[in-house]
Amino acid sequence: MLPFSVVLLLLCATPLPPASVALPFEQKGLLDFGKSIDVEGLMMMMMNDEEEGSAVEEYYKPEQPTCPFGCQCNQNVVQCSDLGLHYVPYDIPPETRLLDLQSNQITEIREGDFKGLSNLYALVLVNNKISRVHPRAFMPLKRMHKLYFSHNQLTAVPKNLPSSLVELRIHDNHIKRVASGAFSGLGSMNCIEMGRNPIQNSGFEPGAFDGLKLTFLRISEAKLTGIPKDLPEGLHELHLDHNQIQAIELEDLRQYESLHRLGLGYNHIRNIEHGSLYYLQNLRELHLDNNRIPNVPGGLAGMKYLQVVYLHSNNISQVDVNDFCPNGFGVKKTYYNGISLFDNPINYWEVVPATFRCVSNRMAVQFGNHKK
């Protein structure tokens, strides 16, 4: 059994199967990103990348090994977590690949804090008090792939992030605005986690995500009232759960045809405009639980690869025979292995059995437990 934090790392690193391959769907919930990063799991990721040749470089090897006071240094990993540090320490070995500074008292990142660390692969700054980042602080980090900046006091996306960056976590900060071009030059980025920031729809300036080719984006637990406009088109996963979204309009999802997983649970959605889900023909998993939806959304029956649908804890009172499954033979490429309808005012004994004719087995459908 993999540690929880390793699963989080794999979530951003493992590509989903192509749309043309109908593989059994392994259910994964909308995972929580905690306050600590498992360094051992991160080391596994780093070693995997090195084996594939994406992170292999010739390291400078000093004559006398150095290690910052109080830290632990081993095999190009420098661990300085939980030391009460107020600044990034000096004397970090130049061959360092993973620098762990989580759970300290650091308040700012200065210009020369990472000088000479050109081989750094991952930087962990989680759970500090950082509110200021010098615009040139990350300039030396030419090969950095992963930046974990969550649980701090940032009010904006740091400037001049390394072009080599693949994964960025800046959730649980104080970011209210994402400026146009905030992620410019980050063509290698495929994963951004920026939930738990007090950002509204108006906080995303036009062009905020220009140039990105993300596959994973999470803006959960923010203050969104609608699906943001102009997100990266190639997304495979979009998580907008725990917001204040009230409706899904016809054009909201038009440009996200590559989506495999869409999370919209725990919002205030009352209306899903007919045809708004039509564009999501590659979707495997849809979360619409804990909203105020009055009926099963239209268009589910035409989604060939859809396997998991969360509709529990809504106001659905009726399920029709063609709500989930198409009429024609061979239209559906995969069977459902999960449909949740519990905690809805449905008289389940009135639902025709043929309604679930394209479900893998009867245990995949969940009814009942509605509290009036």
For each residue, the residues with C-beta under 8 A, 3 or more apart:
1:
2: 6 7 10
3: 6 7 38 40 41
4: 7 8 34 38
5: 8 9 34 36 37 38 41
6: 2 3 9 10 38 41 44
7: 2 3 4 10 11 31
8: 4 5 11 12 31 33 41
9: 5 6 12 13 41 42 44 45
10: 2 6 7 13 14
11: 7 8 14 28 31 216
12: 8 9 167 190 191 193 216
13: 9 10 45 167 191
14: 10 11
15: 215 236
16: 215 236 237 260 261 284
17: 21 23
18: 21
19: 258 260 281 282 305
20:
21: 17 18
22: 305 333 334
23: 17
24: 337
25: 284 285 307 308 334 337
26:
27: 285 308 337 338
28: 11 31
29:
30: 220 239 241 263 265 287
31: 7 8 11 28
32:
33: 8 150 169 171 172 193 195
34: 4 5
35: 103 126 127 150 151 172
36: 5 102 103 126 127
37: 5 41 42 100 102 124 126 148
38: 3 4 5 6 41 42
39: 42 43 77 79 81 98 100 124
40: 3 43 44
41: 3 5 6 8 9 37 38 44 45
42: 9 37 38 39 45 46 98 122 124 146
43: 39 40 46 47 77 98
44: 6 9 40 41 47 48
45: 9 13 41 42 48 49 122 146
46: 42 43 49 50 55 97 98 121 122
47: 43 44 50 51
48: 44 45 51 52
49: 45 46 52 54 55 121 145
50: 46 47 53 54 55 56
51: 47 48
52: 48 49
53: 50 56
54: 49 50 145
55: 46 49 50 97 121 143 145
56: 50 53
57: 119 143
58:
59: 76 94 95 119
60: 94 95 119
61: 95
62: 65 66 93 94 95
63:
64:
65: 62 73 93
66: 62 73 91 92 93
67: 71 72 73 78 91 93
68: 71 73 78 80 89 90 91 92
69: 89 91
70: 80 83 89
71: 67 68 78 79 80 83 89
72: 67 78 79 80
73: 65 66 67 68 77 78 79 93 96
74: 77
75:
76: 59 93 95 96 97 98 119
77: 39 43 73 74 96 97 98 100
78: 67 68 71 72 73 92 93 96 98 99 100
79: 39 71 72 73 100
80: 68 70 71 72 83 85 89 99 100 101 104
81: 39 100 101 102 103 104 124
82: 102 103 104
83: 70 71 80 104
84: 104 105
85: 80 88 89 101 104 105 106
86: 104 105 106 107
87: 106 108 110 113
88: 85 92 101 106 109 110 113 114
89: 68 69 70 71 80 85 92
90: 68
91: 66 67 68 69
92: 66 68 78 88 89 96 99 114 116 117
93: 62 65 66 67 73 76 78 96
94: 59 60 62 116 117 118 119
95: 59 60 61 62 76 119
96: 73 76 77 78 92 93 99 117 119 120
97: 46 55 76 77 119 120 121 122
98: 39 42 43 46 76 77 78 120 121 122 124
99: 78 80 92 96 117 120 122 123 124
100: 37 39 77 78 79 80 81 124
101: 80 81 85 88 104 106 123 124 125 128
102: 36 37 81 82 124 125 126 127 128 148
103: 35 36 81 82 126 127 128
104: 80 81 82 83 84 85 86 101 127 128
105: 84 85 86 128 129
106: 85 86 87 88 101 109 125 128 129 130
107: 86 128 129 130 131 132
108: 87 130 131 132 133 134
109: 88 106 113 125 130 132 133 134 137 158
110: 87 88 113 134 137
111: 134 136 137
112: 115
113: 87 88 109 110 134 137
114: 88 92 117 120 123 137 138 140 141
115: 112 140
116: 92 94 140
117: 92 94 96 99 114 120 140 141
118: 94 140 141 142 143
119: 57 59 60 76 94 95 96 97 143
120: 96 97 98 99 114 117 123 141 143 144
121: 46 49 55 97 98 143 144 145 146
122: 42 45 46 97 98 99 144 145 146 147 148
123: 99 101 114 120 141 144 146 147 148
124: 37 39 42 81 98 99 100 101 102 148
125: 101 102 106 109 128 130 147 148 149 152
126: 35 36 37 102 103 148 149 150 151 152 169
127: 35 36 102 103 104 150 151 152
128: 101 102 103 104 105 106 107 125 151 152
129: 105 106 107 152 153
130: 106 107 108 109 125 133 149 152 153 154
131: 107 108 152 153 154 155 174
132: 107 108 109
133: 108 109 130 137 154 158 159
134: 108 109 110 111 113 137
135: 159 160
136: 111 139 160
137: 109 110 111 113 114 133 134 158 160
138: 114 141 144 158 160 161 162
139: 136 160
140: 114 115 116 117 118
141: 114 117 118 120 123 138 144 162 164
142: 118 162 164
143: 55 57 118 119 120 121 162 164
144: 120 121 122 123 138 141 147 162 164 165
145: 49 54 55 121 122 164 165 166 167
146: 42 45 121 122 123 165 166 167
147: 122 123 125 144 161 162 165 167 168 169
148: 37 102 122 123 124 125 126 169
149: 125 126 130 152 154 158 168 169 170 173
150: 33 35 126 127 169 170 171 172 173 193
151: 35 126 127 128 171 172 173
152: 125 126 127 128 129 130 131 149 172 173
153: 129 130 131 173 174
154: 130 131 133 149 157 158 170 173 174 175
155: 131 173 174 175 176 177
156: 175 177 178 179 182
157: 154 161 170 175 178 179 182 183
158: 109 133 137 138 149 154 161
159: 133 135
160: 135 136 137 138 139
161: 138 147 157 158 165 168 183 185 186
162: 138 141 142 143 144 147 165
163: 185 186 187 188
164: 141 142 143 144 145 188
165: 144 145 146 147 161 162 168 186 188 189
166: 145 146 188 189 190 191
167: 12 13 145 146 147 189 190 191 192
168: 147 149 161 165 189 191 192 193 194
169: 33 126 147 148 149 150 192 193 194
170: 149 150 154 157 173 175 192 193 194 197
171: 33 150 151 193 194 195 196 197 218
172: 33 35 150 151 152 195 196 197
173: 149 150 151 152 153 154 155 170 196 197
174: 131 153 154 155 197 198
175: 154 155 156 157 170 178 194 197 198 199 203
176: 155 197 198 199 200 203
177: 155 156 199 203 205
178: 156 157 175 182 199 203 204 205 208
179: 156 157 182 205 208
180: 205 206 207 208 210
181: 184 207 208 210 211
182: 156 157 178 179 208
183: 157 161 186 189 192 208 209 210 211 212
184: 181 210 211
185: 161 163 211
186: 161 163 165 183 189 211 212
187: 163 211 212 213
188: 163 164 165 166
189: 165 166 167 168 183 186 192 212 213 214
190: 12 166 167 213 214 215 216
191: 12 13 166 167 168 214 215 216 217
192: 167 168 169 170 183 189 212 214 216 217 218
193: 12 33 150 168 169 170 171 216 218
194: 168 169 170 171 175 197 199 217 218 219
195: 33 171 172 218 219 220 221 222 239 242
196: 171 172 173 220 221 222
197: 170 171 172 173 174 175 176 194 219 222
198: 174 175 176 222 223
199: 175 176 177 178 194 203 204 219 222 223 224
200: 176 203 222 223 224 225
201: 204 224 225 226 228 229
202:
203: 175 176 177 178 199 200
204: 178 199 201 208 209 228 229 230
205: 177 178 179 180 208
206: 180 230
207: 180 181 210 230
208: 178 179 180 181 182 183 204 205 230
209: 183 204 212 214 230 231 232
210: 180 181 183 184 207
211: 181 183 184 185 186 187
212: 183 186 187 189 192 209 232
213: 187 189 190 232 234
214: 189 190 191 192 209 217 231 232 234 235
215: 15 16 190 191 234 235 236 237
216: 11 12 190 191 192 193 235 236 237
217: 191 192 194 214 231 232 235 237 238 239
218: 171 192 193 194 195 237 238 239 263
219: 194 195 197 199 222 224 228 239 240 243
220: 30 195 196 239 240 241 242 243 263
221: 195 196 241 242 243
222: 195 196 197 198 199 200 219 243
223: 198 199 200 243 244
224: 199 200 201 219 227 228 240 243 244 245
225: 200 201 243 244 245 246
226: 201 245 246 247 249 252
227: 224 240 245 248 252 253
228: 201 204 219 224 231 240
229: 201 204
230: 204 206 207 208 209 255
231: 209 214 217 228 235 238 255 256
232: 209 212 213 214 217 235
233: 255 256 257 258
234: 213 214 215 258
235: 214 215 216 217 231 232 238 256 258 259
236: 15 16 215 216 258 259 260 261
237: 16 215 216 217 218 259 260 261 262 263
238: 217 218 231 235 256 259 261 262 263
239: 30 195 217 218 219 220 261 262 263
240: 219 220 224 227 228 243 245 263 264 267
241: 30 220 221 263 264 265 266 267 287
242: 195 220 221 265 266 267
243: 219 220 221 222 223 224 225 240 266 267
244: 223 224 225 267 268
245: 224 225 226 227 240 248 264 267 268 269
246: 225 226 267 268 269 270 271
247: 226 269 270 271 272 273
248: 227 245 252 253 264 269 271 272 273 276 277
249: 226 252 273 276
250: 254 273 274 275 276
251: 254 276
252: 226 227 248 249 276
253: 227 248 256 259 262 276 277 279 280
254: 250 251 279
255: 230 231 233 279
256: 231 233 235 238 253 259 262 279 280
257: 233 279 280 281 282
258: 19 233 234 235 236 282
259: 235 236 237 238 253 256 262 280 282 283
260: 16 19 236 237 282 283 284 285
261: 16 236 237 238 239 283 284 285 286
262: 237 238 239 253 256 259 280 283 285 286 287
263: 30 218 220 237 238 239 240 241 287
264: 240 241 245 248 267 269 286 287 288 291
265: 30 241 242 287 288 289 290 291 310
266: 241 242 243 289 290 291
267: 240 241 242 243 244 245 246 264 290 291
268: 244 245 246 291 292
269: 245 246 247 248 264 272 288 291 292 293
270: 246 247 291 292 293 294
271: 246 247 248
272: 247 248 269 276 277 288 293 297 298
273: 247 248 249 250 276
274: 250 298 299
275: 250 278 298 299
276: 248 249 250 251 252 253 272 273 279 299
277: 248 253 272 280 283 286 297 298 299 300 303
278: 275 281 299 302
279: 253 254 255 256 257 276
280: 253 256 257 259 262 277 283 286 303
281: 19 257 278 302 303 304 305
282: 19 257 258 259 260 305
283: 259 260 261 262 277 280 286 303 305 306
284: 16 25 260 261 305 306 307 308
285: 25 27 260 261 262 306 307 308 309
286: 261 262 264 277 280 283 300 306 308 309 310
287: 30 241 262 263 264 265 310
288: 264 265 269 272 291 293 297 309 310 311 314
289: 265 266 310 311 312 313 314 340
290: 265 266 267 312 313 314
291: 264 265 266 267 268 269 270 288 313 314
292: 268 269 270 314 315
293: 269 270 272 288 297 311 314 315 316
294: 270 314 315 316 317
295: 316 317 318
296: 300 311 316 319 320 323 324
297: 272 277 288 293 300
298: 272 274 275 277
299: 274 275 276 277 278 302 303
300: 277 286 296 297 303 306 309 323 324
301: 322 323 324 325 326
302: 278 281 299 326 331
303: 277 280 281 283 299 300 306
304: 281 331 332 333 334
305: 19 22 281 282 283 284 333 334
306: 283 284 285 286 300 303 309 334 336
307: 25 284 285 334 335 336 337 338
308: 25 27 284 285 286 336 337 338 339
309: 285 286 288 300 306 324 336 338 339 340
310: 265 286 287 288 289 338 340
311: 288 289 293 296 314 316 339 340 341 344
312: 289 290 340 341 342 343 344 366
313: 289 290 291 342 343 344
314: 288 289 290 291 292 293 294 311 343 344
315: 292 293 294 344 345
316: 293 294 295 296 311 319 341 344 345 346
317: 294 295 344 345 346
318: 295 346
319: 296 316 323 341 346 351 355
320: 296 323 355
321: 352 354 355
322: 301 325 326 327 355
323: 296 300 301 319 320 355
324: 296 300 301 309 336 339 355 356 358 359
325: 301 322 332 355 356 357 358 359
326: 301 302 322 331 332 358
327: 322 331
328: 331
329:
330:
331: 302 304 326 327 328
332: 304 325 326 335 358
333: 22 304 305
334: 22 25 304 305 306 307
335: 307 332 358 359 360
336: 306 307 308 309 324 339 356 358 359 360 364
337: 24 25 27 307 308 359 360 364
338: 27 307 308 309 310 364
339: 308 309 311 324 336 356 359 364 365 366
340: 289 309 310 311 312 366
341: 311 312 316 319 344 346 348 365 366 367
342: 312 313 366 367 368 369 370
343: 312 313 314 369 370 371
344: 311 312 313 314 315 316 317 341 370
345: 315 316 317 370 372
346: 316 317 318 319 341 350 351 367 370
347: 350 351
348: 341 351 367 368
349:
350: 346 347
351: 319 346 347 348 355 367
352: 321 355
353: 356 357
354: 321 357
355: 319 320 321 322 323 324 325 351 352
356: 324 325 336 339 353 359 362 364 365
357: 325 353 354
358: 324 325 326 332 335 336
359: 324 325 335 336 337 339 356 362 364 365
360: 335 336 337 364
361: 364
362: 356 359 365
363:
364: 336 337 338 339 356 359 360 361
365: 339 341 356 359 362
366: 312 339 340 341 342
367: 341 342 346 348 351
368: 342 348
369: 342 343
370: 342 343 344 345 346
371: 343
372: 345
